[in-house]
Amino acid sequence: MVFFSGRDATNFDARTVFAATFLKVAALASAFVTLVLAAIILSWQAGARISTGVWGSFPISKVLALAGFNEPPGVHAAKSIQTIFDWGLDLPASGFLLAVAAILISFSIFAASIEEQFGKR
């Protein structure tokens, strides 16, 4: 059994509060940037809808192609795995970004609860 002095426990609490604060701020900043990117994609889609009357999809595969990652893999995967992978790449980029932003916001809320728990000691 290990015993910690009051000083060691206070130092641990201070480090935990600092780490939780850092996580909270970093997650919120990342969520903000992610939401801005999702808003850009959605506004582009809305503009295309207004001008053409057709809602243009913007799948993840198109985002990767625009970023230069459209080369086919060197090794061919099994048919079922490739189908699942293709299905994932056909998901809308805006929905994916909104899901990532929601996860980042939940990380920030979790970090805020840890900050509050250890900050009161």
GIDA-V328067 format. One record per residue. N is the residue number from 1. RES is the residue in one letter. SS is DSSP state (hx for helix, st for strand, lp for the rest). Layout:
BEGIN
N/RES/SS + N/RES/SS
END
This chain:
BEGIN
1/M/lp + 2/V/lp + 3/F/lp + 4/F/lp + 5/S/lp + 6/G/hx + 7/R/hx + 8/D/hx + 9/A/hx + 10/T/hx + 11/N/hx + 12/F/hx + 13/D/hx + 14/A/hx + 15/R/hx + 16/T/hx + 17/V/hx + 18/F/hx + 19/A/hx + 20/A/hx + 21/T/hx + 22/F/hx + 23/L/hx + 24/K/hx + 25/V/hx + 26/A/hx + 27/A/hx + 28/L/hx + 29/A/hx + 30/S/hx + 31/A/hx + 32/F/hx + 33/V/hx + 34/T/hx + 35/L/hx + 36/V/hx + 37/L/hx + 38/A/hx + 39/A/hx + 40/I/hx + 41/I/hx + 42/L/hx + 43/S/hx + 44/W/hx + 45/Q/hx + 46/A/hx + 47/G/hx + 48/A/hx + 49/R/hx + 50/I/hx + 51/S/hx + 52/T/hx + 53/G/lp + 54/V/lp + 55/W/lp + 56/G/lp + 57/S/lp + 58/F/lp + 59/P/st + 60/I/hx + 61/S/hx + 62/K/hx + 63/V/hx + 64/L/hx + 65/A/hx + 66/L/hx + 67/A/lp + 68/G/lp + 69/F/lp + 70/N/lp + 71/E/lp + 72/P/lp + 73/P/lp + 74/G/lp + 75/V/lp + 76/H/lp + 77/A/lp + 78/A/lp + 79/K/hx + 80/S/hx + 81/I/hx + 82/Q/hx + 83/T/hx + 84/I/hx + 85/F/hx + 86/D/hx + 87/W/hx + 88/G/hx + 89/L/hx + 90/D/lp + 91/L/lp + 92/P/st + 93/A/hx + 94/S/hx + 95/G/hx + 96/F/hx + 97/L/hx + 98/L/hx + 99/A/hx + 100/V/hx + 101/A/hx + 102/A/hx + 103/I/hx + 104/L/hx + 105/I/hx + 106/S/hx + 107/F/hx + 108/S/hx + 109/I/hx + 110/F/hx + 111/A/hx + 112/A/hx + 113/S/hx + 114/I/hx + 115/E/hx + 116/E/hx + 117/Q/hx + 118/F/hx + 119/G/hx + 120/K/lp + 121/R/lp
END
